[in-house]
């Protein structure tokens, strides 16, 4: 039997299958069947229930803990989270746009994007969504990794966001649309260009705000959001909206968005719309909170985040309102996932696990609930739960191997012993760690 079509048994491990019906399968075995480099779980369970097939490769995990690969539902590939990059050239938005379009600019940007995708994978993020990157470079990076034969993470890409003229991400990671029909055209262009979802900015954001209160200010109108959702849903695409105020949430949910990114405080109508949203693609909407971005810019000095005082004040408002919204969502049984906003200051791609810690610290949930947000719940919200999100027969063999039990201590995520992507073992590396960033965030 060739390497390509091999059966492999991961033995002697504690399995957290991610379904959370049973806490832990002790002395577990996971049998993975590889076909043309793609490994799926054939069976798993306690050693008394699962027999190891003959002539299969054995990987002895020596009592370590195995759980589903993490899914980051909100990341951007254009940055690695390091605000200390020196020698940065100051450019106007137009000059920046031109540079990113130039062959040198495109080459450098895409190199960095690819590195960020691999940094995520090496840290156990086996799937992520890129929700707003310049032009369609994320699509190109996704396709290039896929075609190279290199083992990469699965990427769901939105291409550039859609915003209003001057709105969030304008002239950087968003293209402007100022009417319902322009919005429909932008959706059609994204589908034509190979995106996996549609990302809009229906309210303002922190990092490009110029006035206090601008992050969360309603930008797109109801009619514009509704047209975009209708067009996307007709083609079966989900719509994710950057949304950071109560009014923004209400308008976006009424118009049919499928995921609210970041979030804010909720009233009864918003709670009901999350649970039952007639204009959404699947009849409900979900929340993707991103604590890391809001918490780091709120707690680290502006000397290092390079934000101004307006942005700092907005960051703190957003952090507090998002925390409130998160707690309401958990209490009310709204579907909640997990994102990080990687690329924002101090938010690294390899540090996705820290978001679980922040959900526990700020949101008051358990380690198990945070793990569930990052795995099972995210897979359902993203519509990929038939393939990933839990460890079950028939799903991809995407998992992380940790030294200790993450249900007791999330810090075990910091140095995974092994990451397995579609049955392929990824060698652990510290190459992506940015020490000057770690120094600031390790105690937050
Ligand atoms: Zn974002």
Boltz pocket constraint, residues with backbone or C-beta under 6 A from the ligand:
constraints:
  - pocket:
      binder: B
      contacts: [[A, 74], [A, 75], [A, 76], [A, 131], [A, 132], [A, 341]]
      max_distance: 6.0
